[in-house]
Amino acid sequence: MGRKLTKLIDVKSIVTLALTAVFAFLSITGKIMPEYFMEIFKLIIIFYFGSQVGKREALEGKETEKDESDNR
């Protein structure tokens, strides 16, 4: 569990959570329209999860290359 918490507390995660909180606050207080909040929030979430998937695929690719070179 400690490792998962460490991964959660990286810069990208903190920025994502902070932006979500800020735009939620702005939407609740009426400074931006909820429609704008949803668009911005979708972009933030897509960026965050897209980068996580990309990082995971890169790690899996390195492991596959290592396995293939070990088999030779």
Distance bins in CASP14 RR format, pairs under 12 A and 6 or more apart:
PFRMAT RR
TARGET T0000
AUTHOR 0000-0000-0000
RMODE 2
METHOD distances of the structure
MODEL  1
1 7 0 0 0 0 0 1 0 0 0 0 0
1 8 0 0 0 0 0 1 0 0 0 0 0
2 8 0 0 0 0 1 0 0 0 0 0 0
2 9 0 0 0 0 0 1 0 0 0 0 0
3 9 0 0 0 0 0 1 0 0 0 0 0
4 10 0 0 0 0 0 1 0 0 0 0 0
4 13 0 0 0 0 0 1 0 0 0 0 0
5 13 0 0 0 0 0 1 0 0 0 0 0
6 13 0 0 0 0 0 1 0 0 0 0 0
7 13 1 0 0 1 0 0 0 0 0 0 0
7 14 0 0 0 0 0 1 0 0 0 0 0
7 52 0 0 0 0 1 0 0 0 0 0 0
7 55 0 0 0 0 1 0 0 0 0 0 0
7 56 0 0 0 0 0 1 0 0 0 0 0
8 14 0 0 0 0 1 0 0 0 0 0 0
8 16 0 0 0 0 0 1 0 0 0 0 0
8 17 0 0 0 0 1 0 0 0 0 0 0
8 48 0 0 0 0 0 1 0 0 0 0 0
8 52 0 0 0 0 0 1 0 0 0 0 0
9 15 0 0 0 0 0 1 0 0 0 0 0
9 16 0 0 0 0 0 1 0 0 0 0 0
9 17 0 0 0 0 1 0 0 0 0 0 0
10 16 0 0 0 0 1 0 0 0 0 0 0
10 17 0 0 0 0 0 1 0 0 0 0 0
10 48 0 0 0 0 0 1 0 0 0 0 0
10 51 0 0 0 0 0 1 0 0 0 0 0
10 52 0 0 0 0 0 1 0 0 0 0 0
10 55 0 0 0 0 0 1 0 0 0 0 0
11 17 0 0 0 0 0 1 0 0 0 0 0
11 18 0 0 0 0 0 1 0 0 0 0 0
11 48 0 0 0 0 0 1 0 0 0 0 0
11 51 0 0 0 0 0 1 0 0 0 0 0
12 18 0 0 0 0 0 1 0 0 0 0 0
12 19 0 0 0 0 0 1 0 0 0 0 0
12 44 0 0 0 0 0 1 0 0 0 0 0
12 47 0 0 0 0 1 0 0 0 0 0 0
12 48 1 0 0 1 0 0 0 0 0 0 0
12 49 0 0 0 0 0 1 0 0 0 0 0
12 50 0 0 0 0 0 1 0 0 0 0 0
12 51 1 0 0 1 0 0 0 0 0 0 0
12 52 0 0 0 0 1 0 0 0 0 0 0
12 55 0 0 0 0 1 0 0 0 0 0 0
13 19 0 0 0 0 0 1 0 0 0 0 0
13 20 0 0 0 0 0 1 0 0 0 0 0
13 44 0 0 0 0 0 1 0 0 0 0 0
13 47 0 0 0 0 0 1 0 0 0 0 0
13 48 1 0 0 1 0 0 0 0 0 0 0
13 49 0 0 0 0 0 1 0 0 0 0 0
13 51 0 0 0 0 0 1 0 0 0 0 0
13 52 0 0 0 0 1 0 0 0 0 0 0
13 55 0 0 0 0 0 1 0 0 0 0 0
14 20 0 0 0 0 0 1 0 0 0 0 0
14 21 0 0 0 0 0 1 0 0 0 0 0
14 48 0 0 0 0 0 1 0 0 0 0 0
15 21 0 0 0 0 0 1 0 0 0 0 0
15 22 0 0 0 0 0 1 0 0 0 0 0
15 44 0 0 0 0 1 0 0 0 0 0 0
15 47 0 0 0 0 1 0 0 0 0 0 0
15 48 0 0 0 0 1 0 0 0 0 0 0
15 51 0 0 0 0 0 1 0 0 0 0 0
16 22 0 0 0 0 0 1 0 0 0 0 0
16 23 0 0 0 0 0 1 0 0 0 0 0
16 40 0 0 0 0 0 1 0 0 0 0 0
16 41 0 0 0 0 0 1 0 0 0 0 0
16 43 0 0 0 0 0 1 0 0 0 0 0
16 44 1 0 1 0 0 0 0 0 0 0 0
16 45 1 0 0 1 0 0 0 0 0 0 0
16 46 0 0 0 0 0 1 0 0 0 0 0
16 47 1 0 0 1 0 0 0 0 0 0 0
16 48 1 0 1 0 0 0 0 0 0 0 0
16 49 0 0 0 0 1 0 0 0 0 0 0
16 50 0 0 0 0 0 1 0 0 0 0 0
16 51 0 0 0 0 1 0 0 0 0 0 0
16 52 0 0 0 0 0 1 0 0 0 0 0
17 23 0 0 0 0 0 1 0 0 0 0 0
17 24 0 0 0 0 0 1 0 0 0 0 0
17 41 0 0 0 0 0 1 0 0 0 0 0
17 44 0 0 0 0 1 0 0 0 0 0 0
17 45 0 0 0 0 0 1 0 0 0 0 0
17 48 0 0 0 0 1 0 0 0 0 0 0
18 24 0 0 0 0 0 1 0 0 0 0 0
18 25 0 0 0 0 0 1 0 0 0 0 0
18 44 0 0 0 0 1 0 0 0 0 0 0
18 48 0 0 0 0 0 1 0 0 0 0 0
19 25 0 0 0 0 0 1 0 0 0 0 0
19 26 0 0 0 0 0 1 0 0 0 0 0
19 37 0 0 0 0 0 1 0 0 0 0 0
19 40 1 0 0 1 0 0 0 0 0 0 0
19 41 0 0 0 0 1 0 0 0 0 0 0
19 43 0 0 0 0 1 0 0 0 0 0 0
19 44 1 0 1 0 0 0 0 0 0 0 0
19 45 0 0 0 0 1 0 0 0 0 0 0
19 47 0 0 0 0 1 0 0 0 0 0 0
19 48 0 0 0 0 1 0 0 0 0 0 0
20 26 0 0 0 0 0 1 0 0 0 0 0
20 27 0 0 0 0 0 1 0 0 0 0 0
20 37 0 0 0 0 1 0 0 0 0 0 0
20 38 0 0 0 0 0 1 0 0 0 0 0
20 40 0 0 0 0 1 0 0 0 0 0 0
20 41 1 0 0 1 0 0 0 0 0 0 0
20 42 0 0 0 0 0 1 0 0 0 0 0
20 43 0 0 0 0 0 1 0 0 0 0 0
20 44 1 0 0 1 0 0 0 0 0 0 0
20 45 0 0 0 0 1 0 0 0 0 0 0
20 47 0 0 0 0 0 1 0 0 0 0 0
20 48 0 0 0 0 1 0 0 0 0 0 0
21 27 0 0 0 0 0 1 0 0 0 0 0
21 28 0 0 0 0 0 1 0 0 0 0 0
21 37 0 0 0 0 0 1 0 0 0 0 0
21 41 0 0 0 0 0 1 0 0 0 0 0
21 44 0 0 0 0 0 1 0 0 0 0 0
22 28 0 0 0 0 0 1 0 0 0 0 0
22 29 0 0 0 0 0 1 0 0 0 0 0
22 31 0 0 0 0 0 1 0 0 0 0 0
22 32 0 0 0 0 0 1 0 0 0 0 0
22 37 0 0 0 0 0 1 0 0 0 0 0
22 40 0 0 0 0 1 0 0 0 0 0 0
22 41 0 0 0 0 0 1 0 0 0 0 0
22 44 0 0 0 0 0 1 0 0 0 0 0
23 29 0 0 0 0 0 1 0 0 0 0 0
23 30 0 0 0 0 0 1 0 0 0 0 0
23 31 0 0 0 0 1 0 0 0 0 0 0
23 32 1 0 0 1 0 0 0 0 0 0 0
23 33 0 0 0 0 0 1 0 0 0 0 0
23 34 0 0 0 0 0 1 0 0 0 0 0
23 35 0 0 0 0 0 1 0 0 0 0 0
23 36 0 0 0 0 1 0 0 0 0 0 0
23 37 1 0 1 0 0 0 0 0 0 0 0
23 38 0 0 0 0 1 0 0 0 0 0 0
23 39 0 0 0 0 1 0 0 0 0 0 0
23 40 1 0 1 0 0 0 0 0 0 0 0
23 41 1 0 0 1 0 0 0 0 0 0 0
23 42 0 0 0 0 0 1 0 0 0 0 0
23 43 0 0 0 0 0 1 0 0 0 0 0
23 44 1 0 0 1 0 0 0 0 0 0 0
23 45 0 0 0 0 0 1 0 0 0 0 0
24 30 0 0 0 0 0 1 0 0 0 0 0
24 31 0 0 0 0 0 1 0 0 0 0 0
24 32 0 0 0 0 0 1 0 0 0 0 0
24 34 0 0 0 0 0 1 0 0 0 0 0
24 36 0 0 0 0 0 1 0 0 0 0 0
24 37 1 0 0 1 0 0 0 0 0 0 0
24 38 0 0 0 0 0 1 0 0 0 0 0
24 40 0 0 0 0 0 1 0 0 0 0 0
24 41 1 0 0 1 0 0 0 0 0 0 0
24 44 0 0 0 0 0 1 0 0 0 0 0
25 31 0 0 0 0 1 0 0 0 0 0 0
25 32 0 0 0 0 1 0 0 0 0 0 0
25 37 0 0 0 0 1 0 0 0 0 0 0
26 32 1 0 1 0 0 0 0 0 0 0 0
26 33 0 0 0 0 1 0 0 0 0 0 0
26 34 0 0 0 0 0 1 0 0 0 0 0
26 36 0 0 0 0 1 0 0 0 0 0 0
26 37 1 0 0 1 0 0 0 0 0 0 0
26 40 0 0 0 0 1 0 0 0 0 0 0
26 41 0 0 0 0 0 1 0 0 0 0 0
27 33 1 0 0 1 0 0 0 0 0 0 0
27 34 1 0 1 0 0 0 0 0 0 0 0
27 35 0 0 0 0 1 0 0 0 0 0 0
27 36 1 0 0 1 0 0 0 0 0 0 0
27 37 1 1 0 0 0 0 0 0 0 0 0
27 38 0 0 0 0 1 0 0 0 0 0 0
27 39 0 0 0 0 0 1 0 0 0 0 0
27 40 0 0 0 0 1 0 0 0 0 0 0
27 41 0 0 0 0 1 0 0 0 0 0 0
28 34 0 0 0 0 1 0 0 0 0 0 0
28 37 0 0 0 0 1 0 0 0 0 0 0
29 37 0 0 0 0 0 1 0 0 0 0 0
30 36 0 0 0 0 0 1 0 0 0 0 0
30 37 0 0 0 0 1 0 0 0 0 0 0
31 37 0 0 0 0 1 0 0 0 0 0 0
32 38 0 0 0 0 0 1 0 0 0 0 0
32 39 0 0 0 0 1 0 0 0 0 0 0
32 40 0 0 0 0 1 0 0 0 0 0 0
32 41 0 0 0 0 0 1 0 0 0 0 0
33 39 0 0 0 0 1 0 0 0 0 0 0
33 40 0 0 0 0 0 1 0 0 0 0 0
34 40 0 0 0 0 0 1 0 0 0 0 0
34 41 0 0 0 0 1 0 0 0 0 0 0
35 41 0 0 0 0 0 1 0 0 0 0 0
35 42 0 0 0 0 0 1 0 0 0 0 0
36 42 0 0 0 0 0 1 0 0 0 0 0
36 43 0 0 0 0 0 1 0 0 0 0 0
37 43 0 0 0 0 0 1 0 0 0 0 0
37 44 0 0 0 0 0 1 0 0 0 0 0
38 44 0 0 0 0 0 1 0 0 0 0 0
38 45 0 0 0 0 0 1 0 0 0 0 0
39 45 0 0 0 0 0 1 0 0 0 0 0
39 46 0 0 0 0 0 1 0 0 0 0 0
40 46 0 0 0 0 0 1 0 0 0 0 0
40 47 0 0 0 0 0 1 0 0 0 0 0
41 47 0 0 0 0 0 1 0 0 0 0 0
41 48 0 0 0 0 0 1 0 0 0 0 0
42 48 0 0 0 0 0 1 0 0 0 0 0
42 49 0 0 0 0 0 1 0 0 0 0 0
43 49 0 0 0 0 0 1 0 0 0 0 0
43 50 0 0 0 0 0 1 0 0 0 0 0
44 50 0 0 0 0 0 1 0 0 0 0 0
44 51 0 0 0 0 0 1 0 0 0 0 0
45 51 0 0 0 0 0 1 0 0 0 0 0
45 52 0 0 0 0 0 1 0 0 0 0 0
46 52 0 0 0 0 0 1 0 0 0 0 0
46 53 0 0 0 0 0 1 0 0 0 0 0
47 53 0 0 0 0 0 1 0 0 0 0 0
47 54 0 0 0 0 0 1 0 0 0 0 0
48 54 0 0 0 0 0 1 0 0 0 0 0
48 55 0 0 0 0 0 1 0 0 0 0 0
49 55 0 0 0 0 0 1 0 0 0 0 0
49 56 0 0 0 0 0 1 0 0 0 0 0
50 56 0 0 0 0 1 0 0 0 0 0 0
50 57 0 0 0 0 1 0 0 0 0 0 0
50 58 0 0 0 0 0 1 0 0 0 0 0
51 57 0 0 0 0 0 1 0 0 0 0 0
51 58 0 0 0 0 0 1 0 0 0 0 0
52 58 0 0 0 0 0 1 0 0 0 0 0
52 59 0 0 0 0 0 1 0 0 0 0 0
53 59 0 0 0 0 0 1 0 0 0 0 0
53 60 0 0 0 0 0 1 0 0 0 0 0
54 60 0 0 0 0 1 0 0 0 0 0 0
54 61 0 0 0 0 0 1 0 0 0 0 0
55 61 0 0 0 0 0 1 0 0 0 0 0
55 62 0 0 0 0 0 1 0 0 0 0 0
56 62 0 0 0 0 0 1 0 0 0 0 0
56 63 0 0 0 0 0 1 0 0 0 0 0
57 63 0 0 0 0 0 1 0 0 0 0 0
57 64 0 0 0 0 0 1 0 0 0 0 0
58 64 0 0 0 0 0 1 0 0 0 0 0
58 65 0 0 0 0 0 1 0 0 0 0 0
59 65 0 0 0 0 0 1 0 0 0 0 0
59 66 0 0 0 0 0 1 0 0 0 0 0
60 66 0 0 0 0 0 1 0 0 0 0 0
60 67 0 0 0 0 0 1 0 0 0 0 0
61 67 0 0 0 0 1 0 0 0 0 0 0
61 68 0 0 0 0 1 0 0 0 0 0 0
61 69 0 0 0 0 0 1 0 0 0 0 0
62 68 0 0 0 0 0 1 0 0 0 0 0
62 69 0 0 0 0 0 1 0 0 0 0 0
63 69 0 0 0 0 0 1 0 0 0 0 0
63 70 0 0 0 0 0 1 0 0 0 0 0
64 70 0 0 0 0 0 1 0 0 0 0 0
64 71 0 0 0 0 0 1 0 0 0 0 0
65 71 0 0 0 0 0 1 0 0 0 0 0
65 72 0 0 0 0 0 1 0 0 0 0 0
66 72 0 0 0 0 0 1 0 0 0 0 0
END
